[in-house]
Every structure is written in structure tokens, then in C-alpha cells.
Amino acid sequence: MKQFLLTLKRYAPWLSLLLTMDAFSALLLWLSDAKAFETLMGIILLASLILFFATLWVVYLKEQRKRALFQAFLTEPDGVHAEKLLGVVSQQERQQLLLLASILEEQQNQVRDMVAALQDYEEYVEGWVHEAKTPLSLLAMILDNRADQLCPSLLVKLNYVRSQLQQDITQMLYYARLGSSTKDYRFEAVNLSLAWEEVLEDYAPLLEEKQFLLENRLQGETVYTDRRGLEFMLGQILSNSIKYCDKEPKLTISLQHTNTADILILTDNGIGVKGYDLPYIFQKGFTGDAITSGKKATGMGLYLTKKMADDLNLHLEADSQWGNGFSISIRFPKV
């Protein structure tokens, strides 16, 4: 109905012209003193309105069909849809349509090439990650089985290298997966304490070297989310705390309950973030004053954490005071 009213509005000047001609005809009938003036005038006016609205209806149906064919052509600009659309347009519109078809075909080919290249990239990264895990697993096995054959200082350094490599490989894998069109998330009830313990195992050498004090206030609560995605987020947050820790580092993890959500909070006593940097910490590549504070940073950890949170429909909030620690919360909507 709305489209019909728009069509009526577009052709309203023709209706005005037709009614003007009717008025002129009425004037001629009145001047000629026709006895059947009123009867003839009514017939002329009615015939004009019927002719106008019949023509308008035919035009409306034709435009509706043209609009539907054009929408189908935009959705899939192949030769079949183009041929159907060419059959209902004017000669002038044909030239414009052929130009549009060539542009859309070129863009569609570019999109196909980009999708194929992206898929190749994802497969290469995932393949490389799985290949890299083999020597990393071998290194872990040697360190676990022959720790007594290595001097303590060398063992600590190798464990540190292992943890750092494992973190970098995991980060690369999730970076590729987060940009993928296909996801393999599995939502279930996840025990927060167990998930946290698994993350701590991966980062144990780094925590030991920094002599981190960990305070776990969790009491076996569960949240509904993807376990691997949550553990990845926790790992990135923990890695961030390790990277920016200060003297006597400490990290506390706790859970708060509200009527609408469960909020997991991780708070450290590190160097923190300056107030003017805080709004940008989740942006890709943002490092703030990390360089001036003597820390090596890529600006990817918290960015990937935010991306994963968005994928899992979780909300992240960060709070910090420069020189007085950093806190980040993950809000889980109640199911």
C-alpha cells in the first residue's frame, strides 16, 4: 500500500492535468448551453478517474515486478537475472543496467578471490600452529622428564621460553579463528575454578619467575559460556598482568552476583593504565605508555580478549589508576 501511494504521488501531476482538461471540457459544455451538461460532466469526470487509476495500477504492478527483479539481480547478479531485468526496462535503462552488471560482476569476482585467499590464510595459520605444537610438546616432555639433568637456572629459562611460545601460538590461533566465518563454540555450564586452574597451569613458569601471589576467591561457581573461549580470555588477562606487574605482584579473582548477571573480576596491583589511555586499551595494536614504561607490548592481548567477549556475547569493563593496579571484569548474563 505504501508503494502504491508513492506511485500515486509521483504521477499526481498527470491527474492534475487530466482534471484540468475535464474542467476545460465542462466550461465548453456550459458555454454551449448543453442540456445534458450535468450528466455529461459526471460521465467525463468518472471516465477520467477510472482511466487514470487503471493506468496507475498497471504502472504500479509493472514497477513492482521491476523492483523485485532488480532486487533479485542485486542479490545474485548473474546472466539469468540480468536477462529477466532487461526485459522490463526501457532502452535508456538498459545501458545503465549493463554498466551496473559489469561493475557488480567484477566486484563479485574480487570478493570470491578475497574469500578464497582468506580461507587459505586461515588454513595456513591453523596448520602452522598445529605443526608448531609438535616441537613445543617435545620441549615440554624433555623439561618434565629430564628436569633433574638440567641446572635450575637453565630449567627456569627454558620453562619461561616454553610458556612464552605457547602463549604466542595460542594468540595467533585465536586471532585467525576470530576472523573466520565459521565458529566452533560449544556453550555449556563451565566451572570457573576448574577453568582458572587450567589457565594457571599454562602460565605456571611465568608466574613462578615473577613470584606472583594468587588469591582465588571463587567457590566452584559455574557460568554458561564456551569453555575454550573463556580460558583464552582469562589467559590473555593473566598474561597482561604478568607483563605489567610491579614489585610483589598479586592477582585476585572473584565473582560478584547481581540480579541480571554474574561478574567475574580480576584485579592486580601492577603499574596500571593512565586515565587518558583507558578508553582505548581494547583497540587493536594500542600500547599506550607501554614503551615509555619499559614493557614490550603488541597491543593484541586485550584486543583479542574483547573480540572473544563480543563473540560470546559477554561484556568487558576495565578500571585502573596509574601506578595503583588494573582491574577487568567479565559480565555473564544470567540464563
Salt bridges, closest charged atoms under 4 A:
GLU63 OE1 - ARG10 NH2 2.29
ASP78 OD1 - HIS81 ND1 2.65
GLU93 OE1 - LYS66 NZ 3.46
ASP144 OD1 - ARG162 NH1 3.77
ASP184 OD2 - ARG228 NH2 2.98
GLU188 OE1 - ARG186 NE 3.79
GLU198 OE1 - ARG227 NH1 3.55
GLU215 OE2 - ARG217 NE 2.90
GLU215 OE1 - LYS250 NZ 3.20
GLU231 OE2 - ARG227 NH1 3.37
ASP262 OD1 - HIS257 ND1 2.80
ASP289 OD2 - LYS274 NZ 3.04
ASP310 OD1 - LYS306 NZ 2.95
ASP311 OD2 - LYS183 NZ 3.13
GLU317 OE2 - HIS315 NE2 3.38
